[in-house]
Amino acid sequence: MSVVIGIIVGLLILMLLVTGHELGHFIAARRNGVTVEEFGICFPPRAIAWRKVNGKWRRLKKSEWDNPPGKGLILSLNWLPIGGFCQMKGESDADKRKGSFGAASFWSKTKILFAGVAMNWLMAFVILTILAWIGMPHFLEGQFEIPDDSQTVVTVPVTIGEIVEGSPAEKAGLMKGDIVRQMRSVGCEEDACEHSEGERVSIDVSEDLLAFDTKYAGQTVYMTYERGGDTRTSEIQLNESGEDYILGAAISGNAVYRSTWSAPIVGFGTMVQITGETFKGVGQLLWNLVSGVVQQLNFFDQGARESGAQAVKAAGDSVSGPVGIIGVLFPNMLSSGIGNLMFFTALISISLACMNVLPIPALDGGRWLLIAIFKLRKKKLTKETEEKIVSRAFAVLLIIVAIVTVIDVIRMIGRG
């Protein structure tokens, strides 16, 4: 049942984010003199529609859908809950009728095409600002924050999970369920620390323990933890950093970071940081894919072909399509708490913005680039040429989505 609820929530959130994107196009189009013929929530087939007739909004009868009375904007609610759309008059660049997209200036087209992207970034900024105020989860290494206005609130203490047999954790007598409170190095006595000799660290989040273990790999350290209400301290000889593990125990825990006056700054900074990481991830994905394919074409080097296969596999593993996002990621985030779900929603919104900036003709950035290239060449972009380029790019995108969807389904079956 929780999976079903997660899927429903995921569909609603994706619909909200895509509709918000289209709302950006809608607002920019209207402000720049372009007529919007229909604004729809979800995708057709149409369920219900309204149009302003004689100054009043009137619900259209089904028999009127093909030839609606009155003039102006149609608002519609449709059956497929996978987004929304903003249908403008004359969306082809070659259409020069009054009020059409094609008749707008290049600057107006630029604002209209990128307004959807701006709306996705705006929604992410609002969500992240709210999270900074009520409690921001940390998913990124070095995640943006203002240290002077950041209060750590532990929601789930750092807890020992599965322990590797023969590991430093097992040798020290640690057990699954132990709650880690503090780590200290040699030279840090029970009551005080000489900074030149040792260090004492309070363990609030998992990253605190990981950072401490990495810093003191290969050394003797002391862990203070709770077991059954009792506080204990164990001496641990950590493994060297080059070995398979340093401590040899799975750990879990969660904490959020709350801000006050700096919440909008944290929201904006986190949005910029995630945007950078997203573009970096796209670059790494393309590099793995291209380099992997090239290496697999090397018929004279078995090692290169194997390395290429691993690179292509890494590219595939890093991609998740609609099935994976809605069927796996959203249910997992919903079960881990509202804060994580909100953070994931902001992440998806930023991903939509970054994706639409890419120079792919079927997307906003690609359409703008296509119009810009023909403008710089001082050549007319005919409707036939634009439709041919965009339709072919869209077909390629559909094929990619189909492949990723099949991969997602296989992953879900494998988990089952």
Buried (B, 14 or more C-beta within 10 A) or exposed (E): EEBEEBBBBBBEBBBBBBBBBBBBBBBBBBEBEBBBBBBBBBBEEBEEBBBBBEEEEBEBEEEBEEEBEBEEBBBBEBEEBEBBBBBBBBBBBBBEEEBBBBBBEEEBBBBBBBBBBBBBBBBBBBBBBBBBBBBBBBEEEEBBBBEEBBEBEEEBBBBBEEBBEEBBBBBBEBEEEBBBBBBBBBEBEEEEBEEEEBBBBEBBBBBBBBBBBEBBBEEEBBBBBBBEEEEBEBEBEBBEEEEEBBBBBBBEBBBBBBBEEBBBBBBBBBBBBBBEBBEEBBEEBEEBBEBBBEBBEEEEEEEBBEBBBEBBEBBBEEBBBBBBBBBBBBBBBBEBBEBBBBBBBBBBBBBBBBBBBBEBBBBBBBBBBBBEEBBEEEEEBEBEBBEEBBEEBBEEBEEEEEEBBEBBBEBEEEEE
